[in-house]
Amino acid sequence: MSRSRSCAALLTLAALAGCKAGPDFRPPQADAGKGWSQPADAAPAAGLDRWWRSLGDPVLDRLVETAVAGNLDVRQALLRISEARSLRDAAAGAQGPRIDAAASVSREEQSLNGPLPIGLIPRMTRDITVEQVGFDASWEMDLFGRTRRQVESAQAQAEAAVEAARDARVSVAAEVARTYLTMRGAQRELAARTAAAEALRGILAATRARAAAGDLPQADLERAQGRLDDAEALLPGLRAQMHAAALGLGVLLGQLPESEADLCRTPPAELALAPVPVGERADLLRRRPDVRAAERQLASATADIGVARAEWFPKLTIGATAGYQALKGSELFNSGSQFLSLTPLISWRIFDGGTIRAQIHAAQARQQIAALGYEKAVLGALTDGERALANYRLALEAAQAQRAVLDSARRSYGYAERRYRAGDIAVADLLDAERAVREAEDGFCRAQTGAAIDLVALFKALGGGWQDRPRDAS
């Protein structure tokens, strides 16, 4: 071949090597609508990477940090990152040549009656030993981008695994906060009902004294005793609820269930609840790790179409074999023992019964499924954000209203208690006032806990925690 033909062939191969079977991935443009449908502070959301600190509870800070590092789901997600990146590296390794080394010693005994007249050849014996050392190399030139598309797909899968790990950490942080706040809510409710039972004991003692003096009938004493029994009967259930939440915290932290049981004996911190800025609704889609993971899955599926389409084109594989072969070990590495073979091979699937076309259609279907998955993730994220924003706003209003009810009930109870001790009202009136206080306290505790849990749901819906990049699992 002349030099001009050689140059032309090299240029042709270089041009082909730059080709990649399509399509190229283009990030989808998600429609976030016109903005929040609920009244919201659209100022940029701040502190989302450590949103739990806004609640002002150091115990919660410790629990979340421990869970993010030790939770079993998070650790599995981190290992999936390592798996995905290893698969990406394996796909990238196919871009270069493959070289295998081999060494062998073979002992042969040839037939005297075979096609080769061993007995008639001087110095030729039936028994021979062949020693060989060599290398085999093969390189499939990526003319139409099949391998590059495989690397592209694997890279997108690795990035999706990173986002899935972030999503796991966001979910775990939210679940730890929800469980902890549930435990603290039960603890506050238990404290309120314990105080109510103590107040009922005081009412019972005063009623017993007045009944003994003949000022009240026996029925009033039995009524006061029954109300105390009812109040005390509610306490074990709250203790069980509080203990179950503490056990759940231990599991979320990746530890023994009872590891955080001592929290039941520590006083709860005061909750600091207030409206929070949530930013623009479109910002939510950029923060949410599940949406970002779905976008990376779509990118991977798009690259897989290129992998399937590349099968339509011919493949060029260059194989080479080189080494040393000799009948005597002392002559193995002599120049005369060298051998070399260079074999270019072009293969092309001319007819395969429509297999390639079917594989392309299957890849296109998977891409469409991934596209719908992305749309579903977007709609789910917007729905989560709208629901969480509305729930938290209404929960704050409910907590404020319950606080007003509680203040009013306490004033009424203080007035009724003074009148009862003065003998102006019956014990039934005092017990009714006490019941109103207890119900108001229960309602306030539950409203406050519910608002805190709704705040956690809002931070999760906003994608809180996504800035904290998960490290590779070792």
DRENLO-92624 format. One record per residue (C-alpha): x, y, z. Coordinates in nm, 2 decimals, always signed. Each point is the difference from the previous one (the first is absolute). Layout:
N
+--------+--------+--------+
|     c1 |     c2 |     c3 |
+--------+--------+--------+
|      X |      Y |      Z |
...
+--------+--------+--------+
This chain:
474
+--------+--------+--------+
|     c1 |     c2 |     c3 |
+--------+--------+--------+
|  +0.00 |  +0.00 |  +0.00 |
|  +0.14 |  +0.35 |  -0.09 |
|  +0.05 |  +0.27 |  +0.26 |
|  -0.29 |  +0.20 |  -0.13 |
|  -0.23 |  -0.30 |  +0.03 |
|  +0.13 |  -0.07 |  +0.35 |
|  -0.06 |  +0.36 |  +0.11 |
|  -0.35 |  -0.01 |  -0.15 |
|  -0.08 |  -0.32 |  +0.19 |
|  +0.13 |  +0.15 |  +0.33 |
|  -0.20 |  +0.32 |  -0.05 |
|  -0.31 |  -0.21 |  -0.08 |
|  +0.04 |  -0.21 |  +0.32 |
|  +0.06 |  +0.32 |  +0.20 |
|  -0.31 |  +0.15 |  -0.14 |
|  -0.20 |  -0.31 |  +0.08 |
|  +0.14 |  -0.02 |  +0.35 |
|  -0.15 |  +0.34 |  +0.07 |
|  -0.35 |  -0.12 |  -0.09 |
|  -0.25 |  -0.10 |  +0.26 |
|  -0.34 |  -0.17 |  -0.07 |
|  -0.27 |  +0.23 |  +0.13 |
|  -0.20 |  +0.15 |  +0.15 |
|  +0.18 |  +0.25 |  +0.21 |
|  -0.16 |  +0.07 |  +0.34 |
|  -0.15 |  +0.34 |  +0.07 |
|  -0.12 |  +0.07 |  +0.35 |
|  -0.38 |  +0.03 |  +0.01 |
|  -0.16 |  +0.34 |  +0.08 |
|  -0.23 |  -0.06 |  +0.29 |
|  -0.31 |  +0.22 |  +0.03 |
|  -0.03 |  +0.12 |  +0.36 |
|  -0.31 |  +0.21 |  -0.07 |
|  -0.05 |  +0.36 |  +0.09 |
|  +0.10 |  -0.02 |  +0.37 |
|  -0.14 |  -0.12 |  +0.33 |
|  -0.37 |  -0.03 |  +0.02 |
|  +0.01 |  +0.07 |  +0.38 |
|  +0.12 |  +0.32 |  +0.17 |
|  +0.38 |  -0.05 |  +0.04 |
|  +0.31 |  +0.19 |  +0.07 |
|  +0.18 |  -0.02 |  -0.33 |
|  +0.33 |  +0.12 |  +0.14 |
|  +0.29 |  -0.24 |  -0.06 |
|  -0.02 |  -0.29 |  +0.24 |
|  +0.30 |  +0.00 |  +0.23 |
|  +0.15 |  -0.27 |  +0.22 |
|  -0.15 |  -0.29 |  -0.19 |
|  +0.31 |  -0.20 |  +0.02 |
|  -0.03 |  -0.02 |  +0.38 |
|  -0.37 |  +0.09 |  +0.04 |
|  -0.04 |  -0.20 |  +0.32 |
|  +0.21 |  +0.25 |  +0.18 |
|  -0.27 |  +0.27 |  -0.04 |
|  -0.20 |  -0.19 |  +0.26 |
|  +0.25 |  +0.10 |  +0.26 |
|  +0.04 |  -0.35 |  +0.16 |
|  +0.35 |  -0.12 |  +0.05 |
|  -0.12 |  -0.36 |  +0.07 |
|  -0.18 |  +0.00 |  -0.34 |
|  +0.32 |  +0.13 |  -0.16 |
|  +0.20 |  -0.29 |  +0.14 |
|  -0.26 |  -0.26 |  -0.10 |
|  -0.02 |  +0.12 |  -0.36 |
|  +0.38 |  +0.02 |  -0.05 |
|  +0.04 |  -0.35 |  +0.15 |
|  -0.28 |  -0.15 |  -0.21 |
|  +0.14 |  +0.16 |  -0.32 |
|  +0.33 |  -0.17 |  +0.07 |
|  -0.12 |  -0.34 |  +0.13 |
|  -0.35 |  -0.07 |  -0.14 |
|  +0.00 |  -0.33 |  -0.19 |
|  -0.20 |  +0.13 |  -0.29 |
|  +0.25 |  +0.29 |  -0.05 |
|  +0.29 |  -0.24 |  +0.02 |
|  -0.15 |  -0.22 |  -0.26 |
|  -0.06 |  +0.30 |  -0.22 |
|  +0.37 |  +0.10 |  +0.03 |
|  +0.11 |  -0.35 |  -0.09 |
|  -0.22 |  +0.03 |  -0.31 |
|  +0.20 |  +0.30 |  -0.10 |
|  +0.32 |  -0.20 |  +0.01 |
|  -0.17 |  -0.28 |  -0.20 |
|  -0.12 |  +0.24 |  -0.26 |
|  +0.34 |  +0.18 |  -0.03 |
|  +0.18 |  -0.34 |  -0.03 |
|  -0.24 |  -0.10 |  -0.28 |
|  +0.08 |  +0.34 |  -0.17 |
|  +0.37 |  -0.07 |  +0.03 |
|  -0.05 |  -0.34 |  -0.14 |
|  -0.18 |  +0.14 |  -0.30 |
|  +0.27 |  +0.26 |  -0.05 |
|  +0.27 |  -0.27 |  +0.01 |
|  -0.15 |  -0.15 |  -0.32 |
|  +0.12 |  +0.31 |  -0.19 |
|  +0.36 |  -0.11 |  +0.01 |
|  +0.18 |  -0.32 |  -0.13 |
|  -0.01 |  -0.32 |  +0.19 |
|  +0.33 |  -0.18 |  +0.06 |
|  +0.03 |  -0.35 |  +0.14 |
|  +0.32 |  -0.18 |  +0.09 |
|  +0.04 |  -0.37 |  -0.02 |
|  +0.28 |  -0.26 |  +0.06 |
|  -0.03 |  -0.37 |  -0.08 |
|  +0.20 |  -0.32 |  -0.02 |
|  -0.15 |  -0.29 |  -0.20 |
|  +0.12 |  -0.36 |  -0.02 |
|  -0.10 |  -0.18 |  -0.32 |
|  +0.04 |  -0.35 |  -0.13 |
|  -0.05 |  -0.02 |  -0.37 |
|  -0.12 |  -0.30 |  -0.20 |
|  +0.25 |  -0.19 |  -0.22 |
|  -0.28 |  -0.10 |  -0.23 |
|  -0.15 |  +0.34 |  -0.04 |
|  +0.03 |  +0.24 |  -0.30 |
|  +0.34 |  +0.12 |  +0.11 |
|  +0.26 |  -0.28 |  -0.04 |
|  +0.17 |  +0.05 |  +0.33 |
|  +0.22 |  -0.31 |  -0.03 |
|  +0.14 |  +0.11 |  -0.34 |
|  +0.11 |  +0.34 |  +0.11 |
|  +0.36 |  +0.01 |  +0.14 |
|  +0.03 |  +0.11 |  +0.37 |
|  -0.38 |  +0.02 |  +0.02 |
|  -0.15 |  -0.17 |  +0.31 |
|  -0.35 |  -0.08 |  +0.09 |
|  +0.02 |  +0.18 |  +0.33 |
|  +0.03 |  +0.38 |  -0.01 |
|  -0.04 |  +0.28 |  +0.25 |
|  -0.11 |  +0.34 |  -0.11 |
|  +0.06 |  +0.30 |  +0.22 |
|  -0.19 |  +0.33 |  -0.08 |
|  -0.02 |  +0.35 |  +0.16 |
|  -0.21 |  +0.26 |  -0.17 |
|  -0.25 |  +0.28 |  +0.00 |
|  -0.35 |  +0.02 |  -0.16 |
|  -0.14 |  +0.35 |  -0.06 |
|  -0.33 |  +0.11 |  -0.15 |
|  -0.15 |  +0.34 |  -0.05 |
|  -0.35 |  +0.07 |  -0.12 |
|  +0.01 |  +0.35 |  -0.15 |
|  -0.30 |  +0.20 |  +0.11 |
|  -0.08 |  +0.12 |  -0.35 |
|  -0.37 |  +0.08 |  +0.07 |
|  +0.00 |  +0.09 |  +0.37 |
|  -0.14 |  -0.32 |  +0.14 |
|  +0.25 |  -0.02 |  +0.29 |
|  -0.02 |  +0.38 |  +0.05 |
|  -0.38 |  -0.02 |  +0.03 |
|  +0.04 |  -0.29 |  +0.25 |
|  +0.23 |  +0.22 |  +0.21 |
|  -0.24 |  +0.29 |  -0.03 |
|  -0.29 |  -0.22 |  +0.12 |
|  +0.21 |  -0.14 |  +0.29 |
|  +0.11 |  +0.35 |  +0.10 |
|  -0.36 |  +0.11 |  +0.01 |
|  -0.09 |  -0.30 |  +0.21 |
|  +0.28 |  +0.09 |  +0.24 |
|  -0.13 |  +0.35 |  +0.03 |
|  -0.35 |  -0.14 |  +0.06 |
|  +0.14 |  -0.21 |  +0.28 |
|  +0.15 |  +0.31 |  +0.16 |
|  -0.34 |  +0.18 |  -0.01 |
|  -0.17 |  -0.31 |  +0.14 |
|  +0.25 |  +0.00 |  +0.29 |
|  -0.09 |  +0.37 |  +0.06 |
|  -0.36 |  -0.09 |  -0.01 |
|  +0.05 |  -0.27 |  +0.25 |
|  +0.18 |  +0.24 |  +0.24 |
|  -0.28 |  +0.26 |  -0.04 |
|  -0.26 |  -0.27 |  +0.08 |
|  +0.19 |  -0.13 |  +0.29 |
|  +0.05 |  +0.34 |  +0.15 |
|  -0.37 |  +0.08 |  -0.04 |
|  -0.10 |  -0.34 |  +0.15 |
|  +0.23 |  +0.05 |  +0.30 |
|  -0.14 |  +0.35 |  +0.06 |
|  -0.36 |  -0.13 |  -0.03 |
|  +0.06 |  -0.29 |  +0.24 |
|  +0.18 |  +0.22 |  +0.25 |
|  -0.27 |  +0.27 |  -0.01 |
|  -0.27 |  -0.27 |  +0.04 |
|  +0.19 |  -0.12 |  +0.31 |
|  +0.03 |  +0.35 |  +0.14 |
|  -0.36 |  +0.07 |  -0.08 |
|  -0.11 |  -0.31 |  +0.20 |
|  +0.23 |  +0.11 |  +0.28 |
|  -0.16 |  +0.34 |  +0.01 |
|  -0.35 |  -0.15 |  -0.01 |
|  +0.10 |  -0.24 |  +0.28 |
|  +0.13 |  +0.29 |  +0.21 |
|  -0.32 |  +0.19 |  -0.05 |
|  -0.22 |  -0.29 |  +0.09 |
|  +0.22 |  -0.09 |  +0.30 |
|  -0.05 |  +0.36 |  +0.12 |
|  -0.37 |  -0.03 |  -0.06 |
|  -0.02 |  -0.32 |  +0.20 |
|  +0.19 |  +0.18 |  +0.28 |
|  -0.26 |  +0.28 |  -0.01 |
|  -0.28 |  -0.26 |  +0.02 |
|  +0.16 |  -0.15 |  +0.31 |
|  -0.02 |  +0.34 |  +0.16 |
|  -0.36 |  +0.03 |  -0.10 |
|  -0.07 |  -0.35 |  +0.13 |
|  +0.17 |  +0.09 |  +0.33 |
|  -0.21 |  +0.32 |  +0.04 |
|  -0.31 |  -0.18 |  -0.09 |
|  +0.07 |  -0.28 |  +0.25 |
|  +0.04 |  +0.25 |  +0.27 |
|  -0.32 |  +0.18 |  -0.08 |
|  -0.19 |  -0.33 |  -0.03 |
|  +0.13 |  -0.11 |  +0.34 |
|  -0.12 |  +0.33 |  +0.14 |
|  -0.34 |  -0.06 |  -0.15 |
|  +0.02 |  +0.29 |  -0.25 |
|  -0.01 |  -0.22 |  -0.31 |
|  -0.19 |  -0.32 |  -0.09 |
|  +0.19 |  -0.33 |  -0.05 |
|  -0.08 |  +0.01 |  -0.37 |
|  +0.23 |  +0.30 |  -0.04 |
|  +0.28 |  -0.19 |  +0.16 |
|  -0.05 |  -0.29 |  -0.23 |
|  -0.02 |  +0.23 |  -0.30 |
|  +0.34 |  +0.16 |  +0.09 |
|  +0.15 |  -0.35 |  +0.06 |
|  -0.13 |  -0.12 |  -0.34 |
|  +0.15 |  +0.30 |  -0.18 |
|  +0.34 |  -0.06 |  +0.16 |
|  -0.01 |  -0.37 |  -0.10 |
|  -0.08 |  +0.10 |  -0.36 |
|  +0.29 |  +0.24 |  -0.01 |
|  +0.25 |  -0.26 |  +0.14 |
|  -0.12 |  -0.26 |  -0.24 |
|  +0.13 |  +0.21 |  -0.29 |
|  +0.35 |  +0.02 |  +0.12 |
|  +0.13 |  -0.36 |  -0.09 |
|  -0.10 |  +0.04 |  -0.36 |
|  +0.20 |  +0.33 |  -0.03 |
|  +0.30 |  -0.17 |  +0.17 |
|  -0.02 |  -0.29 |  -0.25 |
|  -0.02 |  +0.25 |  -0.30 |
|  +0.30 |  +0.19 |  +0.13 |
|  +0.20 |  -0.32 |  +0.06 |
|  -0.09 |  -0.14 |  -0.35 |
|  +0.13 |  +0.32 |  -0.16 |
|  +0.32 |  -0.02 |  +0.19 |
|  +0.05 |  -0.35 |  -0.12 |
|  -0.06 |  +0.11 |  -0.36 |
|  +0.27 |  +0.27 |  +0.04 |
|  +0.26 |  -0.27 |  +0.09 |
|  -0.08 |  -0.20 |  -0.32 |
|  +0.01 |  +0.32 |  -0.22 |
|  +0.35 |  +0.07 |  +0.14 |
|  +0.11 |  -0.35 |  -0.10 |
|  +0.05 |  -0.10 |  +0.36 |
|  -0.18 |  -0.23 |  +0.25 |
|  -0.36 |  +0.10 |  +0.05 |
|  +0.04 |  +0.09 |  +0.37 |
|  +0.31 |  +0.22 |  -0.06 |
|  -0.20 |  +0.33 |  +0.03 |
|  -0.25 |  -0.12 |  +0.26 |
|  +0.15 |  +0.24 |  +0.26 |
|  -0.14 |  +0.29 |  -0.20 |
|  -0.34 |  -0.07 |  +0.16 |
|  +0.14 |  +0.12 |  +0.33 |
|  +0.14 |  +0.33 |  -0.12 |
|  -0.21 |  +0.31 |  -0.02 |
|  -0.10 |  +0.12 |  -0.35 |
|  +0.12 |  +0.32 |  -0.15 |
|  -0.24 |  +0.28 |  -0.09 |
|  -0.10 |  +0.00 |  -0.36 |
|  +0.07 |  +0.31 |  -0.21 |
|  -0.26 |  +0.00 |  -0.28 |
|  -0.04 |  +0.28 |  -0.24 |
|  -0.07 |  +0.05 |  -0.38 |
|  +0.31 |  -0.08 |  -0.21 |
|  +0.10 |  +0.13 |  -0.34 |
|  -0.04 |  -0.26 |  -0.27 |
|  +0.14 |  +0.17 |  -0.31 |
|  -0.15 |  -0.02 |  -0.35 |
|  -0.19 |  -0.32 |  -0.09 |
|  +0.24 |  -0.06 |  -0.29 |
|  +0.29 |  -0.01 |  +0.25 |
|  -0.16 |  -0.31 |  +0.16 |
|  +0.06 |  -0.21 |  -0.32 |
|  +0.37 |  +0.10 |  +0.00 |
|  +0.04 |  -0.11 |  +0.36 |
|  -0.20 |  -0.32 |  +0.01 |
|  +0.24 |  -0.30 |  -0.02 |
|  -0.27 |  -0.23 |  -0.13 |
|  -0.07 |  +0.23 |  -0.29 |
|  +0.37 |  +0.02 |  -0.08 |
|  +0.03 |  -0.37 |  +0.02 |
|  -0.29 |  -0.05 |  -0.24 |
|  +0.17 |  +0.24 |  -0.24 |
|  +0.33 |  -0.20 |  +0.01 |
|  -0.20 |  -0.32 |  -0.06 |
|  -0.14 |  +0.16 |  -0.31 |
|  +0.35 |  +0.10 |  -0.11 |
|  +0.11 |  -0.36 |  +0.04 |
|  -0.30 |  -0.14 |  -0.19 |
|  +0.07 |  +0.25 |  -0.29 |
|  +0.37 |  -0.12 |  -0.02 |
|  -0.12 |  -0.36 |  -0.01 |
|  -0.18 |  +0.08 |  -0.33 |
|  +0.34 |  +0.09 |  -0.15 |
|  +0.14 |  -0.32 |  +0.13 |
|  -0.27 |  -0.20 |  -0.18 |
|  +0.02 |  +0.20 |  -0.32 |
|  +0.38 |  -0.05 |  -0.02 |
|  -0.07 |  -0.37 |  -0.06 |
|  -0.12 |  +0.10 |  -0.35 |
|  +0.35 |  +0.09 |  -0.10 |
|  +0.32 |  -0.20 |  -0.07 |
|  +0.25 |  -0.07 |  +0.27 |
|  +0.38 |  +0.01 |  -0.05 |
|  +0.21 |  -0.21 |  +0.23 |
|  +0.37 |  -0.01 |  -0.02 |
|  +0.16 |  -0.31 |  +0.15 |
|  +0.37 |  -0.07 |  +0.06 |
|  +0.19 |  -0.30 |  +0.13 |
|  +0.37 |  +0.01 |  +0.08 |
|  +0.24 |  -0.20 |  +0.21 |
|  +0.27 |  -0.27 |  +0.00 |
|  -0.03 |  -0.37 |  -0.08 |
|  +0.28 |  -0.26 |  +0.01 |
|  +0.06 |  -0.38 |  +0.05 |
|  +0.27 |  +0.08 |  +0.25 |
|  -0.02 |  +0.22 |  +0.30 |
|  +0.35 |  +0.14 |  -0.07 |
|  -0.11 |  +0.13 |  -0.34 |
|  -0.33 |  +0.14 |  +0.11 |
|  +0.10 |  +0.37 |  +0.00 |
|  +0.22 |  -0.01 |  -0.31 |
|  -0.09 |  +0.22 |  -0.28 |
|  -0.07 |  -0.30 |  -0.22 |
|  -0.27 |  -0.11 |  +0.24 |
|  -0.21 |  +0.31 |  -0.04 |
|  -0.34 |  -0.01 |  -0.17 |
|  -0.25 |  +0.28 |  -0.08 |
|  -0.35 |  +0.00 |  -0.14 |
|  -0.21 |  +0.32 |  -0.09 |
|  -0.36 |  -0.06 |  -0.09 |
|  -0.25 |  +0.28 |  -0.09 |
|  -0.35 |  -0.12 |  +0.01 |
|  -0.31 |  +0.17 |  -0.13 |
|  -0.34 |  -0.15 |  +0.11 |
|  -0.34 |  +0.12 |  -0.10 |
|  -0.34 |  -0.14 |  +0.10 |
|  -0.15 |  -0.01 |  -0.35 |
|  -0.31 |  -0.21 |  +0.09 |
|  -0.12 |  -0.08 |  +0.35 |
|  -0.37 |  -0.05 |  -0.04 |
|  -0.08 |  +0.36 |  +0.13 |
|  +0.18 |  -0.05 |  +0.33 |
|  +0.17 |  +0.34 |  -0.02 |
|  -0.31 |  +0.19 |  -0.09 |
|  -0.19 |  -0.17 |  +0.29 |
|  +0.28 |  +0.09 |  +0.24 |
|  -0.02 |  +0.36 |  -0.12 |
|  -0.37 |  +0.01 |  +0.05 |
|  +0.04 |  -0.14 |  +0.35 |
|  +0.26 |  +0.26 |  +0.08 |
|  -0.23 |  +0.27 |  -0.13 |
|  -0.29 |  -0.13 |  +0.21 |
|  +0.22 |  +0.00 |  +0.31 |
|  +0.09 |  +0.36 |  -0.08 |
|  -0.37 |  +0.09 |  -0.02 |
|  -0.06 |  -0.17 |  +0.33 |
|  +0.29 |  +0.20 |  +0.16 |
|  -0.15 |  +0.32 |  -0.15 |
|  -0.33 |  -0.08 |  +0.16 |
|  +0.18 |  -0.08 |  +0.32 |
|  +0.16 |  +0.34 |  -0.01 |
|  -0.34 |  +0.17 |  -0.06 |
|  -0.15 |  -0.20 |  +0.29 |
|  +0.29 |  +0.11 |  +0.23 |
|  -0.06 |  +0.36 |  -0.10 |
|  -0.37 |  -0.01 |  +0.07 |
|  +0.06 |  -0.19 |  +0.32 |
|  +0.25 |  +0.26 |  +0.12 |
|  -0.23 |  +0.29 |  -0.08 |
|  -0.29 |  -0.18 |  +0.17 |
|  +0.21 |  -0.07 |  +0.31 |
|  +0.11 |  +0.36 |  +0.02 |
|  -0.35 |  +0.14 |  -0.04 |
|  -0.15 |  -0.24 |  +0.25 |
|  +0.28 |  +0.05 |  +0.26 |
|  -0.02 |  +0.38 |  -0.03 |
|  -0.38 |  +0.00 |  +0.05 |
|  +0.02 |  -0.25 |  +0.29 |
|  +0.26 |  +0.19 |  +0.19 |
|  -0.17 |  +0.34 |  -0.05 |
|  -0.33 |  -0.14 |  +0.13 |
|  +0.18 |  -0.19 |  +0.28 |
|  +0.15 |  +0.32 |  +0.12 |
|  -0.34 |  +0.16 |  +0.01 |
|  -0.14 |  -0.30 |  +0.18 |
|  +0.27 |  +0.01 |  +0.26 |
|  -0.05 |  +0.38 |  +0.06 |
|  -0.38 |  -0.06 |  +0.04 |
|  +0.05 |  -0.29 |  +0.24 |
|  +0.24 |  +0.22 |  +0.21 |
|  -0.28 |  +0.26 |  +0.03 |
|  -0.25 |  -0.27 |  +0.10 |
|  +0.25 |  -0.13 |  +0.26 |
|  +0.05 |  +0.34 |  +0.15 |
|  -0.37 |  +0.06 |  +0.03 |
|  -0.06 |  -0.34 |  +0.15 |
|  +0.27 |  +0.05 |  +0.26 |
|  -0.15 |  +0.33 |  +0.11 |
|  -0.35 |  -0.15 |  +0.02 |
|  +0.14 |  -0.29 |  +0.21 |
|  +0.17 |  +0.24 |  +0.24 |
|  -0.32 |  +0.19 |  +0.05 |
|  -0.20 |  -0.32 |  +0.05 |
|  +0.25 |  -0.14 |  +0.25 |
|  -0.03 |  +0.31 |  +0.22 |
|  -0.38 |  -0.01 |  -0.01 |
|  +0.00 |  -0.37 |  +0.08 |
|  +0.22 |  +0.05 |  +0.31 |
|  -0.22 |  +0.28 |  +0.10 |
|  -0.30 |  -0.24 |  -0.03 |
|  -0.17 |  +0.20 |  -0.28 |
|  -0.01 |  -0.28 |  -0.26 |
|  -0.04 |  -0.38 |  +0.00 |
|  +0.29 |  -0.24 |  -0.07 |
|  -0.16 |  -0.08 |  -0.33 |
|  +0.06 |  +0.35 |  -0.12 |
|  +0.36 |  -0.01 |  +0.11 |
|  +0.06 |  -0.33 |  -0.17 |
|  -0.15 |  +0.14 |  -0.32 |
|  +0.24 |  +0.29 |  +0.02 |
|  +0.29 |  -0.25 |  +0.06 |
|  -0.11 |  -0.21 |  -0.29 |
|  +0.00 |  +0.31 |  -0.23 |
|  +0.36 |  +0.08 |  +0.11 |
|  +0.11 |  -0.36 |  -0.06 |
|  -0.15 |  -0.02 |  -0.34 |
|  +0.15 |  +0.34 |  -0.09 |
|  +0.34 |  -0.11 |  +0.11 |
|  -0.03 |  -0.32 |  -0.20 |
|  -0.11 |  +0.19 |  -0.30 |
|  +0.28 |  +0.25 |  +0.03 |
|  +0.27 |  -0.27 |  +0.04 |
|  -0.13 |  -0.19 |  -0.30 |
|  -0.03 |  +0.32 |  -0.21 |
|  +0.35 |  +0.10 |  +0.09 |
|  +0.14 |  -0.35 |  -0.08 |
|  -0.20 |  -0.01 |  -0.32 |
|  +0.13 |  +0.33 |  -0.11 |
|  +0.36 |  -0.11 |  +0.07 |
|  -0.05 |  -0.32 |  -0.20 |
|  -0.15 |  +0.20 |  -0.28 |
|  +0.30 |  +0.23 |  +0.00 |
|  +0.22 |  -0.31 |  -0.04 |
|  -0.21 |  -0.11 |  -0.29 |
|  +0.03 |  +0.35 |  -0.16 |
|  +0.38 |  -0.01 |  +0.03 |
|  +0.00 |  -0.35 |  -0.16 |
|  -0.23 |  +0.11 |  -0.28 |
|  +0.24 |  +0.29 |  -0.07 |
|  +0.29 |  -0.24 |  -0.04 |
|  +0.17 |  +0.10 |  +0.32 |
|  +0.34 |  -0.16 |  +0.05 |
|  +0.08 |  -0.05 |  -0.37 |
|  +0.30 |  +0.23 |  +0.01 |
|  +0.18 |  -0.24 |  +0.23 |
|  +0.18 |  -0.22 |  -0.25 |
|  +0.02 |  -0.37 |  +0.11 |
|  +0.35 |  -0.14 |  +0.00 |
|  +0.09 |  -0.32 |  -0.17 |
|  -0.04 |  -0.31 |  +0.21 |
|  +0.33 |  -0.17 |  +0.07 |
+--------+--------+--------+
